[in-house]
Amino acid sequence: MFHETITAKGHLIDTQILDRVFDVIAERGATHEVLQFDIGKRSEDESFVRMKVTAPDEETLERVIDGIVPYGCEVEAGRDARWELVPKDACVPEDFYSTTNHQTQVRIDGHWVDVEKQRMDAVVVLDGETPVCVKLRDVKKGAKVACGASGVRVMVDQPGRKKQTFAFMNNDISSERRVETSIQRVIKLIREVREKGERVVVVAGPVVVHTGGIEPFSRLVEGGWIDVLLSGNAIAVHDIENCFFGTSLGVSLKKGFPVEEGHKNHMRAINRINHAGSIAKAVEQGVLTSGLMYTLVKNEVGFVLAGSIRDDGPLPDTEMDLVKAQEQYGQELEGAGLVLMLSTMLHSIGVGNMLPSWVNVVCVDINPAVVTKLSDRGSSQTVGIVTDVGLFLQRLADELC
């Protein structure tokens, strides 16, 4: 039999982390014996557990440790992280350590060192003396990559506790009173983020246009509350179509019904921007004179439009190389203190996968399943507000501007 002594510290009971650890041990064919269990006496006190994990073979024991380290468990024996050389580009040893979005440390020469550029689903590469999260596709031959879970420590930031302040937001159906209260909390959070010198990033879908959110969104941009917009081709196309023709996908935003031959309008909008050369050039030439994209350009607020298989056109500003689009998203997310996700499941989940767990995330959607999907895919810090995104932006702009 093979065994290791494992320790864990934190809010282990009320967040059910300890239950999950025990489940992983059992599911992967091992057993545990609790050697020490110190339970916190007050709600703010952390608990501590020390246990012996026993497995029938070394491979099973490694699988168990791999499974429980992401929950904040640590092998008590003071081992350094194990590093292996990468045999060729984008190919790492089978037992590589796959990262979570929680702050991670690796033990090097007896000292715990923070891993930089934390994100989920990456590998840890030793860059000189600095451990860094690197996407698998970017790993180069000859690099040193962390393997196994020994010498790795994860600081789980207790998502269940972190979200207590916003617990009232997490119901599937929110009353108007709760939405208003939630918005006040978001406003407070935006101001706090700004005071720290951190960035406010907005991830938005075309529903922002359909629900009348462009005017309040533009006010937030003009007020200096937004640092960058991350989105797809659609929001820009629909916003520009509305500027030119007063429609979005051929539907009049003022009257609420389709106009004659309105189905052509989004393509006509793309065509006009193509003639200008880009969105910025259309603004410079006086072709584009209103709307969100106009406001972004005029206020020198950046945007990244990531393409997809379904895009019409697309606009010349849309990055159709998805690897490059991911890189651009990642660059804009550096220094983010708050990410507002507005009615876009695809881009919200994509951005969520790029974020460390300590970045605040607020997801606004009329569909509560979007928030659930974000959490299911690891973005456990996400706070959800179930409401009309146009209404949310209107309230936000009225208060901040």
ZIGIKA-V737723 format. One record per residue. N is the residue number from 1. RES is the residue in one letter. PHI is phi in whole degrees, 0 to 359 (999 if undefined). Layout:
{{N,RES,PHI} {N,RES,PHI}}
This chain:
{{1,M,999} {2,F,242} {3,H,212} {4,E,219} {5,T,264} {6,I,242} {7,T,235} {8,A,210} {9,K,222} {10,G,149} {11,H,275} {12,L,283} {13,I,269} {14,D,290} {15,T,267} {16,Q,63} {17,I,296} {18,L,296} {19,D,300} {20,R,293} {21,V,299} {22,F,299} {23,D,297} {24,V,298} {25,I,301} {26,A,291} {27,E,296} {28,R,263} {29,G,86} {30,A,239} {31,T,231} {32,H,227} {33,E,227} {34,V,284} {35,L,264} {36,Q,205} {37,F,216} {38,D,254} {39,I,265} {40,G,299} {41,K,272} {42,R,242} {43,S,299} {44,E,274} {45,D,281} {46,E,272} {47,S,257} {48,F,223} {49,V,229} {50,R,231} {51,M,219} {52,K,256} {53,V,254} {54,T,240} {55,A,224} {56,P,288} {57,D,209} {58,E,293} {59,E,296} {60,T,297} {61,L,298} {62,E,297} {63,R,296} {64,V,295} {65,I,297} {66,D,303} {67,G,282} {68,I,257} {69,V,302} {70,P,299} {71,Y,267} {72,G,94} {73,C,282} {74,E,219} {75,V,289} {76,E,295} {77,A,300} {78,G,283} {79,R,261} {80,D,286} {81,A,297} {82,R,261} {83,W,245} {84,E,236} {85,L,280} {86,V,281} {87,P,288} {88,K,201} {89,D,307} {90,A,65} {91,C,231} {92,V,240} {93,P,303} {94,E,301} {95,D,264} {96,F,301} {97,Y,275} {98,S,262} {99,T,280} {100,T,257} {101,N,270} {102,H,275} {103,Q,306} {104,T,238} {105,Q,234} {106,V,237} {107,R,269} {108,I,233} {109,D,52} {110,G,82} {111,H,239} {112,W,276} {113,V,238} {114,D,294} {115,V,276} {116,E,270} {117,K,55} {118,Q,301} {119,R,197} {120,M,277} {121,D,60} {122,A,234} {123,V,248} {124,V,259} {125,V,249} {126,L,271} {127,D,260} {128,G,70} {129,E,254} {130,T,251} {131,P,281} {132,V,223} {133,C,287} {134,V,227} {135,K,294} {136,L,306} {137,R,294} {138,D,262} {139,V,286} {140,K,252} {141,K,305} {142,G,91} {143,A,289} {144,K,262} {145,V,240} {146,A,290} {147,C,234} {148,G,73} {149,A,251} {150,S,292} {151,G,80} {152,V,239} {153,R,227} {154,V,246} {155,M,265} {156,V,293} {157,D,269} {158,Q,52} {159,P,303} {160,G,299} {161,R,279} {162,K,300} {163,K,268} {164,Q,302} {165,T,301} {166,F,253} {167,A,302} {168,F,293} {169,M,279} {170,N,271} {171,N,289} {172,D,296} {173,I,235} {174,S,252} {175,S,285} {176,E,302} {177,R,299} {178,R,294} {179,V,297} {180,E,300} {181,T,295} {182,S,299} {183,I,297} {184,Q,299} {185,R,294} {186,V,295} {187,I,301} {188,K,300} {189,L,294} {190,I,300} {191,R,294} {192,E,296} {193,V,298} {194,R,298} {195,E,297} {196,K,279} {197,G,79} {198,E,264} {199,R,266} {200,V,255} {201,V,251} {202,V,248} {203,V,248} {204,A,225} {205,G,248} {206,P,294} {207,V,301} {208,V,303} {209,V,288} {210,H,298} {211,T,266} {212,G,77} {213,G,273} {214,I,295} {215,E,298} {216,P,293} {217,F,299} {218,S,296} {219,R,296} {220,L,296} {221,V,295} {222,E,297} {223,G,282} {224,G,81} {225,W,269} {226,I,242} {227,D,263} {228,V,196} {229,L,248} {230,L,247} {231,S,197} {232,G,249} {233,N,295} {234,A,295} {235,I,298} {236,A,292} {237,V,298} {238,H,292} {239,D,296} {240,I,290} {241,E,301} {242,N,296} {243,C,297} {244,F,282} {245,F,235} {246,G,73} {247,T,234} {248,S,225} {249,L,53} {250,G,82} {251,V,257} {252,S,295} {253,L,286} {254,K,277} {255,K,263} {256,G,81} {257,F,222} {258,P,296} {259,V,259} {260,E,297} {261,E,57} {262,G,293} {263,H,296} {264,K,276} {265,N,296} {266,H,292} {267,M,287} {268,R,294} {269,A,295} {270,I,299} {271,N,298} {272,R,295} {273,I,292} {274,N,300} {275,H,298} {276,A,287} {277,G,112} {278,S,187} {279,I,296} {280,A,299} {281,K,292} {282,A,296} {283,V,291} {284,E,299} {285,Q,276} {286,G,78} {287,V,283} {288,L,256} {289,T,237} {290,S,199} {291,G,99} {292,L,292} {293,M,296} {294,Y,300} {295,T,294} {296,L,300} {297,V,295} {298,K,298} {299,N,262} {300,E,55} {301,V,262} {302,G,286} {303,F,211} {304,V,233} {305,L,251} {306,A,263} {307,G,282} {308,S,216} {309,I,294} {310,R,262} {311,D,292} {312,D,274} {313,G,93} {314,P,278} {315,L,299} {316,P,297} {317,D,278} {318,T,283} {319,E,274} {320,M,272} {321,D,275} {322,L,293} {323,V,294} {324,K,295} {325,A,297} {326,Q,299} {327,E,297} {328,Q,294} {329,Y,302} {330,G,300} {331,Q,296} {332,E,287} {333,L,277} {334,E,296} {335,G,82} {336,A,288} {337,G,254} {338,L,213} {339,V,240} {340,L,264} {341,M,253} {342,L,244} {343,S,53} {344,T,209} {345,M,293} {346,L,301} {347,H,287} {348,S,296} {349,I,294} {350,G,299} {351,V,292} {352,G,304} {353,N,290} {354,M,266} {355,L,263} {356,P,289} {357,S,289} {358,W,271} {359,V,278} {360,N,293} {361,V,231} {362,V,240} {363,C,250} {364,V,249} {365,D,201} {366,I,288} {367,N,256} {368,P,296} {369,A,295} {370,V,295} {371,V,297} {372,T,299} {373,K,296} {374,L,300} {375,S,294} {376,D,297} {377,R,265} {378,G,105} {379,S,275} {380,S,290} {381,Q,279} {382,T,293} {383,V,252} {384,G,253} {385,I,237} {386,V,267} {387,T,195} {388,D,291} {389,V,293} {390,G,295} {391,L,297} {392,F,301} {393,L,295} {394,Q,298} {395,R,295} {396,L,296} {397,A,292} {398,D,299} {399,E,279} {400,L,278} {401,C,253}}
